[in-house]
Amino acid sequence: MTEEKPESRTDDERRQARSAAIERFIDEFAPGENADLLGQMMVTLTRLAADGCERGDLKILNYALRELRYGFKVFQPYGAIPKVSIFGSARTAEDHPQYLEAKKFGALIQREGWMVITGAGDGIMRAGHHGASRKSSFGVAISLPFEQSTNDIIADDPKLVTFKYFFTRKLIFVKEARAIVLFPGGFGTQDEGFESLTLVQTVKSSPVPIVLCDEPGGTYWQHWRTYVKAELLGEKMIDETDMNLFMITDKAEEAVAEIVKFYSRYHSSRFVGDRNVFRLNSPLTEATLAHINESYSDLLSEGVFEQTNQPLDGEEGSYPEKTRLVFTYNRRGAGRLRMLINEINEAP
């Protein structure tokens, strides 16, 4: 019997043969509950080959995948511990008031049971590690031809990851953090701050506290807010409620208090289909639920806010012991959503 040549197969037959080969490979070398997703990644690889993807583009994909895999591996053992990403200038001297305030913030948030993530350089990044200690620090470094070098606190620590690409590094910064704190800095700090705000504003990331912290009496973020109000808000490029997406302070204690308060009753959120699920550390009273339905109906595409003690079908990463506030969110008005979280936290 003559074996059928691959080129004589129909497109449908080739797809079936590819699927069967991938399934056999996954079953042998990558079994587990996520085999379906790994199989889809293998399909993408075969499509890259069929597309004739250029070698330079494949190098980008290959390096990015390697960086992210290693980053996920480093952070995975610490998944249950909340983390805050700290951004700021690499040029801030150790005796500068901004360095001292960032160091104080690192120490105070560490006492609350948090770990810190910084870019692993000097200046504000070192200050965050300095305050939190090496044990409670992650370094997410970037390879640059100048200026950036790993600080002496996090150097050679197993919780240090060095990235080639800014986009993979920034993904880790945002994915692993439950809060963002920015101290004064240059273009990089501004970029990281605006990207964090954009991700929350466009509902591409879960709500997180974003705190802009200065030295006592400092004007850096005050001037920044003046610009945002005059040009972005004044020209209607953002909504008035978007100003609720960040908090400005010149005291490390207030920055820590803002973060701790954010998670006092609110715990986390997930989308399940078109429904948004807020996990809560304690249930809302009937009066508070009624108030929310009356005051925040503009966030709904349909229905009402409902409270339940059961995880929803298909809810990933569920905490079965948490109360749920479930609603069909229209995915607009992230500033209003932040106001809702504030009300949840402050309610009796």
GUTITI-560848 format. One record per atom (N, C-alpha, C, CB): y, x, z; residue in three letters. Coordinates in steps of 0.1 Angstrom, whole numbers, plus 5000, padded with zeros to 4 digits. Atoms other than C-alpha are relative to their C-alpha. Glycine has a CB too. Layout:
YXZAla/...
This chain:
498850095000Met/500050005000Met/501250095000Met/500049905012Met/498849915001Thr/503450154989Thr/501049955010Thr/500549994986Thr/498950034990Glu/506050175017Glu/501349964994Glu/500250125010Glu/498750055006Glu/509249985010Glu/501150105003Glu/500449865006Glu/498949914998Lys/512150215004Lys/501249935006Lys/500450064986Lys/498850064993Pro/515250155026Pro/501049944991Pro/500650105009Pro/498950055009Glu/517550124996Glu/499649874993Glu/500350114990Glu/500450125006Ser/515449834983Ser/500149885008Ser/498650024995Ser/499950114991Arg/516049625013Arg/501349924998Arg/500050045015Arg/498850085000Thr/518549335014Thr/500950045012Thr/499749855000Thr/499149974989Asp/521549365036Asp/499549935013Asp/501449944997Asp/500650064988Asp/519949115060Asp/498850075006Asp/499749854997Asp/501249924995Glu/516749315062Glu/500450135006Glu/499150034988Glu/499549874994Arg/518749635069Arg/500549975014Arg/501050064991Arg/499550034987Arg/520549465097Arg/498949975010Arg/501049874999Arg/501150034991Gln/517349335112Gln/499350135004Gln/499049904993Gln/500749874996Ala/515749685110Ala/500950085009Ala/499750084987Ala/499149934991Arg/518849835126Arg/499949955014Arg/501450004995Arg/500150064987Ser/518749585154Ser/498750035008Ser/500249854999Ser/501349974994Ala/515049645160Ala/500050145005Ala/498949974991Ala/500049864996Ala/515550025161Ala/500950025012Ala/500550094988Ala/499149994988Ile/518449995185Ile/499449955012Ile/501449934997Ile/500650064988Glu/516549765208Glu/498950095005Glu/499449864996Glu/501049914995Arg/513650005209Arg/500650125007Arg/499150054988Arg/499349894993Phe/516050295217Phe/500549975013Phe/501150054991Phe/499550044988Ile/517750105244Ile/498949985011Ile/500949874999Ile/501250024990Asp/514449995260Asp/499550135005Asp/498949924992Asp/500649874995Glu/513250355262Glu/501050095008Glu/499550074988Glu/499149914995Phe/516450545270Phe/501149955009Phe/500650084989Phe/498950064993Ala/518950305285Ala/499749865005Ala/501350004992Ala/500350144996Pro/517250005301Pro/500849965012Pro/498549995004Pro/499250054989Gly/518949785327Gly/500749884997Gly/501050115005Gly/499450135002Glu/521049485332Glu/501150004990Glu/500549955014Glu/498949995010Asn/523749615308Asn/499550044987Asn/501150095005Asn/500549965012Ala/521449685280Ala/500649934988Ala/498549974999Ala/499450075011Asp/523149425258Asp/501350074996Asp/500349855004Asp/498749945004Leu/526549595260Leu/499750144994Leu/500850015013Leu/500449875006Leu/524949935254Leu/499549994986Leu/499050085009Leu/500550035013Gly/523249795224Gly/501149974990Gly/499049885000Gly/498850025008Gln/526549665211Gln/500850124996Gln/500949895007Gln/499349885003Met/528050005214Met/499250084990Met/500150095013Met/500849945011Met/525150145193Met/500349944987Met/498550005004Met/499650075012Val/525949885167Val/501350054994Val/500049855001Val/498749955004Thr/529550005166Thr/499950144994Thr/500950005013Thr/500249865005Leu/528350365161Leu/499549994985Leu/499050085009Leu/500550015014Thr/526350255130Thr/501049954991Thr/498749915000Thr/498950055008Arg/529350065117Arg/501050114997Arg/500749885006Arg/499149895002Leu/531550375121Leu/499450094988Leu/500150095012Leu/500649925011Ala/529050565099Ala/500149934987Ala/498550035003Ala/499950075013Ala/528950285073Ala/501449994995Ala/499549865003Ala/498650015004Asp/532750275073Asp/500550134994Asp/500949975012Asp/499649875004Gly/532850645064Gly/501250055008Gly/500449994985Gly/498949964991Cys/535050715094Cys/500250154999Cys/499749965015Cys/499749855001Glu/536751055091Glu/499650075013Glu/501550024997Glu/500549924989Arg/535551335113Arg/501150015011Arg/499750144995Arg/499049994990Gly/538951365130Gly/500149885009Gly/501450024994Gly/500050124992Asp/538851005141Asp/498849995009Asp/500149884990Asp/501250004992Leu/535351045153Leu/500150095012Leu/498750044992Leu/499749914989Lys/536451335174Lys/500849935011Lys/500750134995Lys/499250074990Ile/539051115191Ile/499149905008Ile/501149924993Ile/500950104994Leu/536450845198Leu/499050075009Leu/499349914990Leu/501049934993Asn/533851095210Asn/500650065013Asn/499450114992Asn/499449944988Tyr/536251275234Tyr/500449895010Tyr/501250094996Tyr/499550114992Ala/537750945247Ala/498849945008Ala/500749904992Ala/501250064993Leu/534250805255Leu/499550105011Leu/498949974989Leu/500549914991Arg/533251125272Arg/500950015013Arg/499950144994Arg/499049994989Glu/536451135293Glu/499849885009Glu/501450014995Glu/500150134992Leu/536050765304Leu/498750005008Leu/500249884991Leu/501350004993Arg/532350805312Arg/500150085013Arg/498950044991Arg/499949914988Tyr/533051095335Tyr/500949945011Tyr/500450144996Tyr/499150064990Gly/536050925351Gly/499449895008Gly/501249954993Gly/500750114994Phe/534050615358Phe/499050055010Phe/499349904990Phe/501049954992Lys/531250825373Lys/500750065013Lys/499350124993Lys/499349944988Val/533751005397Val/500449895009Val/501150094996Val/499550104991Phe/535250685410Phe/499049905005Phe/501149924992Phe/501050104996Gln/532150475412Gln/499550005014Gln/498850024991Gln/500550004986Pro/530950585447Pro/501149955009Pro/499650145004Pro/498950044991Tyr/534350485461Tyr/500649864996Tyr/501150105000Tyr/499650125005Gly/534550145445Gly/500549905010Gly/499049934992Gly/499750094989Ala/534749955478Ala/501350035007Ala/498949995010Ala/498849954993Ile/537750155490Ile/501349974992Ile/499950155004Ile/498850035008Pro/541250025479Pro/500750134997Pro/500949905007Pro/499349885004Lys/543350285461Lys/501449964994Lys/499250084989Lys/498750025005Val/546950325452Val/500450124991Val/501149995011Val/499649905009Ser/548250515422Ser/501550045003Ser/499949964985Ser/498749964997Ile/551350725430Ile/500550094988Ile/500050095013Ile/499449935011Phe/553650845402Phe/501450065004Phe/500249904988Phe/498749934997Gly/556751075403Gly/500150134994Gly/500250015015Gly/499749885007Ser/558251395392Ser/499150125005Ser/501450045002Ser/500749874996Ala/556251725391Ala/500950115005Ala/499150044988Ala/499049894997Arg/559451915397Arg/500649995014Arg/501150004989Arg/499450034987Thr/560351775432Thr/499650115010Thr/499749865005Thr/500349894991Ala/560552065457Ala/499449945013Ala/501250085003Ala/500750044987Glu/558552045490Glu/501049965011Glu/499050105004Glu/499150034989Asp/561652025511Asp/501049894996Asp/500850125004Asp/499150115005His/563351745490His/499649875008His/499849984985His/500250124993Pro/563751415508Pro/499049904993Pro/501349925002Pro/501050085007Gln/561751245480Gln/498650045002Gln/500450004985Gln/501349944997Tyr/558851475485Tyr/499549955014Tyr/500050154999Tyr/500350044986Leu/558951405523Leu/499749855001Leu/501150045009Leu/500350155000Glu/559051025517Glu/498749974994Glu/501149924993Glu/501350025007Ala/556051045493Ala/498950055009Ala/500050074986Ala/501049954991Lys/554151255518Lys/499849905011Lys/500550145006Lys/500150104990Lys/554951005545Lys/499249874995Lys/501449965005Lys/500750125005Phe/553750715523Phe/498550034999Phe/500649974986Phe/501449975001Gly/550450895516Gly/499350005013Gly/499950144994Gly/500650004986Ala/549850945553Ala/499949865005Ala/500850095009Ala/500050144995Leu/550750585562Leu/499049914993Leu/501449944999Leu/501050085007Ile/548650425535Ile/498650045002Ile/500350004984Ile/501449954997Gln/545650645543Gln/499649945014Gln/500050165001Gln/500350064987Arg/545850515579Arg/499649854999Arg/501250015009Arg/500450145002Glu/545450165565Glu/498749994993Glu/501149934991Glu/501350005006Gly/542150265549Gly/500050024985Gly/499349885004Gly/499849995014Trp/543450335514Trp/499850154996Trp/501349954995Trp/500049875006Met/542850635491Met/501250014990Met/498650034994Met/498949995009Val/545550775468Val/499550074987Val/501250085006Val/500249945013Ile/545450865431Ile/501350064995Ile/499349904990Ile/498849945006Thr/547951105416Thr/499650084988Thr/500850085010Thr/500249935011Gly/548351305385Gly/499550155002Gly/501250014991Gly/500649874995Ala/547151615405Ala/500950124998Ala/498750034992Ala/499149895001Gly/550251825397Gly/500850025013Gly/501049974989Gly/499249974989Asp/552951955420Asp/501049895002Asp/500750134998Asp/498950104998Gly/556051765432Gly/499549885008Gly/500649964987Gly/500450124994Ile/555551405441Ile/498549985000Ile/500649884993Ile/501550015000Met/551851425431Met/499450075011Met/499550054986Met/500549924989Arg/551251695456Arg/500349935013Arg/500550144999Arg/499550074988Ala/553251505482Ala/499049895004Ala/501449954999Ala/501050114997Gly/550851205479Gly/498750055005Gly/499849924987Gly/501249944994His/547851425484His/500250075013His/499550114990His/499649934988His/549651625511His/499949905012His/501450064999His/500050104989Gly/550151305532Gly/498649935002Gly/501049894996Gly/501350074998Ala/546751135525Ala/498950095003Ala/499749934987Ala/501049904998Ser/544751455528Ser/499150014988Ser/499249975013Ser/501049985011Arg/542251605503Arg/498949905000Arg/499550145000Arg/501250094999Lys/539451385516Lys/500349864994Lys/499649985015Lys/499750135005Ser/541351065507Ser/500850004987Ser/500849935011Ser/499249985012Ser/542751185474Ser/499150014987Ser/500950125001Ser/500549975014Phe/541851165437Phe/501150074992Phe/499549864993Phe/499149945010Gly/543351375410Gly/499749964986Gly/500050165002Gly/500250045014Val/543751245375Val/500950094991Val/500249854998Val/499249905006Ala/545051555357Ala/500149984984Ala/499650145003Ala/499850005014Ile/546251595321Ile/500150154995Ile/501249924995Ile/499949865005Ser/545851915300Ser/501350004991Ser/498850034991Ser/498749995007Leu/549352015288Leu/500250154997Leu/501249945008Leu/499749865003Pro/550652335272Pro/501050065009Pro/500550014986Pro/499049944991Phe/553352375298Phe/500149915013Phe/501450014993Phe/499650074988Glu/554452265333Glu/498949955009Glu/500849884996Glu/501050064992Gln/551352075345Gln/498950105005Gln/499449884993Gln/501149934994Ser/548952255368Ser/499549935012Ser/500450155003Ser/500650074989Thr/546552125394Thr/500650065013Thr/498550015000Thr/499549954988Asn/548052145429Asn/498950055009Asn/500849895008Asn/501049924992Asp/546352355456Asp/499249915010Asp/500750105008Asp/500750094991Ile/545352045477Ile/498749944993Ile/500949895004Ile/501150075007Ile/543151875451Ile/499250104990Ile/500549894991Ile/500649915009Ala/542152185430Ala/498550025004Ala/500750145000Ala/501449984998Asp/538352215426Asp/499349905008Asp/499750145006Asp/500650114993Asp/537751895444Asp/499149924991Asp/501049915007Asp/500850095009Pro/534851675430Pro/500749874996Pro/498749975006Pro/499350125004Lys/537351385429Lys/501250034991Lys/500549935013Lys/499049965010Leu/539451575403Leu/499549984986Leu/500550145003Leu/500450025014Val/539251465367Val/501150044991Val/499649844997Val/499049955009Thr/541051635339Thr/499849944986Thr/500050154999Thr/500150075013Phe/541851445307Phe/500850074989Phe/500649865002Phe/499349955012Lys/542851545272Lys/501149904995Lys/499050044989Lys/499150105005Tyr/544451215263Tyr/500749925010Tyr/499149904991Tyr/499350084991Phe/547151025280Phe/499549865001Phe/501550004996Phe/500450144999Phe/545750685271Phe/498749985008Phe/499849954986Phe/501250024992Thr/542350745287Thr/500450035015Thr/498950104996Thr/499549974986Arg/544150895318Arg/500749885006Arg/500950125000Arg/499350114995Lys/546450595321Lys/499149885002Lys/501149964990Lys/500950114997Leu/543550355318Leu/499450015014Leu/498950004989Leu/500649984987Ile/541950515348Ile/501049975011Ile/499450155001Ile/498950024990Phe/545250515368Phe/500149855003Phe/501350054994Phe/499850144998Val/545550135363Val/498749935004Val/500549934987Val/501350064997Lys/541850035364Lys/499650025014Lys/498950054990Lys/500549974986Glu/541150205397Glu/500949965011Glu/499650145000Glu/499050024990Ala/544350115415Ala/500249855003Ala/501350064996Ala/499650134995Arg/545049805436Arg/501549995004Arg/499149965012Arg/498650004997Ala/548649905440Ala/500650124992Ala/500450015015Ala/499349895007Ile/551250115421Ile/501350035008Ile/500349964985Ile/498849964994Val/553950315438Val/500650114992Val/499750055015Val/499349905008Leu/556550505418Leu/501250065008Leu/500649944987Leu/498849924994Phe/558950775432Phe/500850054988Phe/499550115009Phe/499249955011Pro/561750915411Pro/499350114992Pro/501450065005Pro/500649915010Gly/560651105380Gly/500650004987Gly/498549985000Gly/499449995013Gly/561251185344Gly/499449904990Gly/499750134995Gly/500550095011Phe/559951035311Phe/498749945004Phe/500050074987Phe/501450044997Gly/556351025323Gly/500049895011Gly/499250125005Gly/499950114989Thr/557250825355Thr/500549874994Thr/500950055011Thr/499450125006Gln/559350585335Gln/498949934991Gln/501250034991Gln/501150055008Asp/556450545310Asp/499049925008Asp/499450114991Asp/501050064991Glu/553950475337Glu/500449885007Glu/499550115010Glu/499450124993Gly/556250235355Gly/500149884990Gly/501350035006Gly/499950115010Phe/557050025324Phe/498749954995Phe/500950054989Phe/501350045004Glu/553450025313Glu/499349915010Glu/499150124996Glu/500650094989Ser/552249895347Ser/500749875000Ser/500250085013Ser/499350135000Leu/554949625346Leu/499649924988Leu/501550025000Leu/500350075012Thr/554049535310Thr/498649945001Thr/500050094988Thr/501450054999Leu/550249505318Leu/500049885009Leu/499150115005Leu/500050124991Val/550949265347Val/500849894994Val/500750045014Val/499250115006Gln/553649075329Gln/499349924989Gln/501350064994Gln/500850065011Thr/551349015299Thr/498649955004Thr/500050094988Thr/501350044995Val/548348935321Val/498950084994Val/499849854998Val/501049915004Lys/546449225307Lys/499350075011Lys/500550104989Lys/500649954988Ser/545749345342Ser/500249905011Ser/500650145004Ser/499850094989Ser/545349155375Ser/501350035007Ser/498850025010Ser/498749974992Pro/548449115397Pro/499750115010Pro/500449875007Pro/500149904990Val/549049415418Val/501550025005Val/499450144995Val/498649974996Pro/552049515440Pro/500550134993Pro/500050035016Pro/499449895007Ile/554349755421Ile/501350035008Ile/500349974985Ile/498949974991Val/556749935445Val/500750134995Val/499450035014Val/499249895005Leu/559550165434Leu/500750065013Leu/501149954990Leu/499649954987Cys/560250395464Cys/500950124998Cys/498850045008Cys/499149895001Asp/563150635468Asp/500150075014Asp/501449964995Asp/499749944987Glu/564350875495Glu/501049915007Glu/500650144998Glu/499050094992Pro/566450705523Pro/501450024994Pro/499950045015Pro/498750005006Gly/569750615508Gly/500150044985Gly/500950105008Gly/500049965014Gly/568650715473Gly/500449894991Gly/498650054996Gly/499550095010Thr/570050555442Thr/499249994987Thr/501550034997Thr/500749995013Tyr/567550635415Tyr/499549864995Tyr/498750095001Tyr/500650135004Trp/565750295415Trp/501149895000Trp/498949965009Trp/498950095000Gln/569050115423Gln/500650004986Gln/501050035011Gln/499449995014His/570550245390His/499049954990His/500350144998His/500950055010Trp/567350165372Trp/500049845000Trp/498550055004Trp/500050144999Arg/567449805384Arg/501349944994Arg/499949955015Arg/498750055007Thr/571149775373Thr/499850004985Thr/501150105004Thr/500350005015Tyr/570049875338Tyr/499149894996Tyr/499450144996Tyr/500950105003Val/567149635338Val/500749865000Val/498850005009Val/499350134999Lys/569349345350Lys/501149984989Lys/500749995013Lys/498950015010Ala/572249425326Ala/499549994986Ala/500950125001Ala/500449995014Glu/570349505294Glu/498749914997Glu/499750144997Glu/501250085003Leu/566849345297Leu/500149865004Leu/498850075007Leu/499850134996Leu/567549045317Leu/501349944994Leu/500149995016Leu/498850055005Gly/571149015306Gly/499949954985Gly/501150105001Gly/500250035014Glu/570049005269Glu/498849914998Glu/499850134992Glu/501150095000Lys/567148765278Lys/498750064993Lys/500449874992Lys/501349945005Met/564449015268Met/498949995010Met/500350154997Met/500950044990Ile/562748935301Ile/500549885007Ile/499850125010Ile/499650124993Asp/562748625323Asp/500550045014Asp/498849915001Asp/499549974987Glu/564548605356Glu/498850025010Glu/500849885005Glu/501149984991Thr/561148565374Thr/499350134998Thr/499049894998Thr/500749875001Asp/559948895360Asp/500650105010Asp/500350064985Asp/499449914990Met/562249065385Met/499149995013Met/501449965003Met/500950004988Asn/559648955411Asn/498850094999Asn/499549855002Asn/501249925002Leu/557049185396Leu/500150145007Leu/499850024985Leu/499849874993Phe/558449485415Phe/500849995012Phe/500650114990Phe/499250004988Met/559949575448Met/500650145002Met/499149965013Met/499349884998Ile/562549845455Ile/500250035015Ile/501350014992Ile/499849964986Thr/562750035488Thr/500350155000Thr/498849965009Thr/499849864997Asp/563950365502Asp/499350055012Asp/501550035000Asp/500849974987Lys/561450365531Lys/498549994997Lys/500449915011Lys/501550005002Ala/557750465529Ala/499449885008Ala/499450135004Ala/500650114991Glu/557050215558Glu/500149874993Glu/500749995013Glu/499950135007Glu/558349925537Glu/499149994988Glu/501549984996Glu/500950005011Ala/556350035507Ala/498549965004Ala/500050144993Ala/501350024994Val/553150035528Val/499949855004Val/499750095012Val/500050144995Ala/554049695544Ala/499949904988Ala/501349975008Ala/500150085012Glu/554549545509Glu/498649994995Glu/500950054989Glu/501449995005Ile/551049655498Ile/499149935009Ile/499650144998Ile/500950064990Val/549349545530Val/500249855000Val/500250065014Val/499750155000Lys/551049205529Lys/499449934988Lys/501549985001Lys/500550065012Phe/550049145493Phe/498549965001Phe/500150104988Phe/501450034999Tyr/546349155503Tyr/499749945014Tyr/499250134999Tyr/500250064987Ser/546748975536Ser/499149884999Ser/501349965007Ser/500950125003Arg/545248645523Arg/499450024986Arg/500749875002Arg/500549975013Tyr/545048715486Tyr/499150125000Tyr/501250024990Tyr/500949895001His/542048935478His/499950064986His/498649955005His/500249965013Ser/541448955441Ser/500049884991Ser/498750094999Ser/500150125010Ser/541248745409Ser/499250044988Ser/501449964995Ser/500849995012Arg/539048695379Arg/500349884991Arg/498550025003Arg/500050115010Phe/539248485347Phe/498549974998Phe/500750044987Phe/501350055004Val/536148275341Val/500349894989Val/499249935013Val/499650085011Gly/536648125307Gly/501549995000Gly/499349865001Gly/498650025000Asp/540047965307Asp/500649975014Asp/500449884991Asp/499650024986Arg/540147935345Arg/500350135008Arg/498949925008Arg/499649894991Asn/541848175369Asn/499449985014Asn/501550035000Asn/500650024986Val/540048235402Val/500750105009Val/498450024999Val/499549914989Phe/541948375432Phe/499050005011Phe/501449945005Phe/500849994988Arg/539648495459Arg/500950025012Arg/498950124999Arg/499250004989Leu/541148445493Leu/499350045013Leu/500749865003Leu/500649954987Asn/540448605527Asn/499949895010Asn/500850115006Asn/500150114991Ser/541048275544Ser/500549884992Ser/500950025013Ser/499650125008Pro/541347915532Pro/501449955002Pro/499049895003Pro/498750074999Leu/544547725526Leu/499949875006Leu/500749994986Leu/500050144995Thr/545447415545Thr/500249904989Thr/501149995011Thr/499850115010Glu/545547085527Glu/501549994997Glu/499449875006Glu/498550015002Ala/549347075532Ala/500550114990Ala/500750015013Ala/499549895008Thr/549747425516Thr/499549974985Thr/499450135005Thr/500550025013Leu/547447325487Leu/500849894992Leu/498549955001Leu/499250115006Ala/549447005481Ala/501450064996Ala/500349895010Ala/498749945004His/552747215481His/499850094988His/500550095012His/500249925012Ile/551247455456Ile/499949924987Ile/498850095001Ile/500150095011Asn/550347175433Asn/501349944996Asn/498949895003Asn/498750065003Glu/553747025436Glu/501050114994Glu/500649945012Glu/498949905003Ser/555747355432Ser/499650094988Ser/500250085012Ser/500449905010Tyr/553647555407Tyr/499249944988Tyr/499250115007Tyr/500750065011Ser/552447305382Ser/500450064986Ser/500349855000Ser/499649945013Asp/554347495355Asp/499150124996Asp/501450065002Asp/500949895003Leu/551647765357Leu/498749944994Leu/499650085012Leu/501250065005Leu/548947515346Leu/500149964986Leu/499749885009Leu/500150065013Ser/547847435311Ser/499349865000Ser/499150094991Ser/500650134997Glu/545847135325Glu/499550005014Glu/498949974990Glu/500650024987Gly/544446995357Gly/500950045012Gly/498850085001Gly/499349974988Val/545447095392Val/499450135007Val/499949885010Val/500649904992Phe/544947375417Phe/498949945009Phe/501150085009Phe/501050054992Glu/541647325435Glu/499450125009Glu/498849944991Glu/500549904991Gln/540047505464Gln/498549985002Gln/500750005014Gln/501450014999Thr/536347585467Thr/499450125008Thr/499349994986Thr/500749894993Asn/533947795488Asn/498950064992Asn/499549955013Asn/501149955008Gln/531547865459Gln/500550084988Gln/499249884995Gln/499749935012Pro/531748135432Pro/499749914988Pro/499250134999Pro/500250085012Leu/532047995397Leu/498950064992Leu/501350004992Leu/501149955009Asp/529148035372Asp/500750104990Asp/499349884993Asp/499449905009Gly/529848345352Gly/501150095006Gly/500549944988Gly/499049924993Glu/532248495378Glu/499550145003Glu/500549935013Glu/500549864998Glu/531748875376Glu/500650065013Glu/500450084988Glu/499549934988Gly/532049095407Gly/500449905011Gly/501250084996Gly/499650114991Ser/532048785429Ser/499850055015Ser/499149884998Ser/500149994985Tyr/532548785467Tyr/499649875005Tyr/501350065006Tyr/500450144997Pro/530448485477Pro/500649955013Pro/498550005001Pro/499550054987Glu/531948475512Glu/501549954999Glu/499950105011Glu/498650035001Lys/535548425499Lys/500349864995Lys/500650104990Lys/499550135005Thr/537348095495Thr/500750034986Thr/501149945009Thr/499549995013Arg/538448035459Arg/501249904998Arg/499049984989Arg/499050095005Leu/541747885445Leu/499850014985Leu/501450045005Leu/500350005014Val/540847785410Val/501049914992Val/498549944998Val/499150075008Phe/543247675383Phe/500050054985Phe/501450015005Phe/499949975014Thr/543647665345Thr/501450064997Thr/499649884991Thr/498849935001Tyr/546347925341Tyr/500550004985Tyr/499950145005Tyr/499550005013Asn/548547905310Asn/500450144995Asn/501249914998Asn/499849865003Arg/548948285311Arg/501450034996Arg/499150044989Arg/498549985001Arg/552748265311Arg/500650015014Arg/500749904991Arg/499350004987Gly/555248335338Gly/499350095011Gly/500249875005Gly/500649924990Ala/553648635356Ala/500850025012Ala/499750144994Ala/499149994989Gly/556648655378Gly/499849885009Gly/501550014996Gly/500350124992Arg/555948295389Arg/498650015007Arg/500149884991Arg/501349984994Leu/552348395395Leu/500150095012Leu/499050064990Leu/499849924989Arg/553548665418Arg/500649935012Arg/500950134996Arg/499450084990Met/555648415437Met/499049915006Met/501149914994Met/501150074995Leu/552548205441Leu/499250085010Leu/499149944989Leu/500849914991Ile/550648495456Ile/500850025013Ile/499750144994Ile/499149984988Asn/553648555480Asn/499849875009Asn/501450024996Asn/500150134992Glu/553448185491Glu/498649995007Glu/500249884991Glu/501450014994Ile/549648205496Ile/499950095012Ile/499050054990Ile/500149904989Asn/550048515518Asn/500949965012Asn/500550144995Asn/499150044989Glu/552948365539Glu/499649875006Glu/501450004995Glu/500350144995Ala/551448015543Ala/499250015014Ala/499149934990Ala/500850004987Pro/550047925578Pro/498549984998Pro/500649885009Pro/
